Amino acid sequence: MAAPRVWLLWRIGVFLAALAPLVFWGWQVAINAAGPEPGNYLLLNIGIGGLWMLLLTLSLTPLTKLTRWKGFALIRRQLGLWTLAYATLHMLSYALFILGLNWALLGSELVKRPYIIVGMIALIGLAVLGATSNRWSMRRLGKRWKPLHKFAYVILGLVLLHFFWVVRADMQDWAMYAAIATLVMATRLPPVARTLPKLRYRLSR
């Protein structure tokens, strides 16, 4: 099978895998299997799905260095856009199921729940990264493109802070995501990043 066809199938597979949770959650709501509050069910699951997408996106660079497999690099932009899509759907779920599209309630909600502000900042950051993830933006921004996209690390911190505020009563899940995020970020540290190719060589022997 020709290489372009293989990569196309790989991209399609990633697309379907990223879409599958949304289809499943929607189906659960449709068959009344999402519990007594289907709106909150969608809000929480889509938010956690967005966090997973962000963690997966940030893990692709160290995975590429560790395995030298081109496939991870090919889907970086795709997963980044999926992260933005999940975050947008999370925000829309909040607007629909919590606010009831009554924007007059937003002011009081921001006062009572400041984690919403943190989430909105993270969403705006993801939107900026998504809008500048194309080749045209890379050419226009030049050397400024990489520093701009390193803001993804800040966004990860904001998302974790947002999630921390939401689930303060049950820290077990948050601690798991924080540990995974710490591991992903540790692979970006220069000393660790330099050891990844050496580790790949040792594993291949």
Secondary structure by P-SEA (a helix, b strand, c coil): ccaaaaaaaaaaaaaaaaaaaaaaaaaaaaaccccccaaaaaaaaaaaaaaaaaaaaaaaaaaaaaccccccccaaaaaaaaaaaaaaaaaaaaacccccccccaaaaaaaacaaaaaaaaaaaaaaaaaaaccaaaaaaacccccccccaaaaaaaaaaaaaaaaccccaaaaaaaaaaaaaaaaaacaaaaaaaaaaaaaaac
